[in-house]
Amino acid sequence: MSMSEPETMQIVRKAIGEVLGVAPETIAGGDDLVDSYNVDSLELMEIGVRIERALGVRIDVDQIRDVRTPNDVVAYVATLPSAPHGVKA
């Protein structure tokens, strides 16, 4: 499966929107999840699980805690060994 960065961002925004109850199209890549949406650690972990399922990757819980924006998530996913081909940070 080959996935572009915009396709990965769409999946990331969808996961964030589902967990937070906001429309994915309102989430900007540079939005700080904690400052803009008051995301707590449990919500961040749920977002991570949804991304894992959608992309077929394994996300390190310690690493996901360090992400602040959707752009950070996309860049992190691109570094994973099981990331779909074509996803680049």
Secondary structure, DSSP 4 states (H G I P E B T S, - for coil): -B--HHHHHHHHHHHHHHHHTS-GGG--TT--HHHHH---HHHHHHHHHHHHHHHT----HHHHTT--SHHHHHHHHHHSTTSPBT---
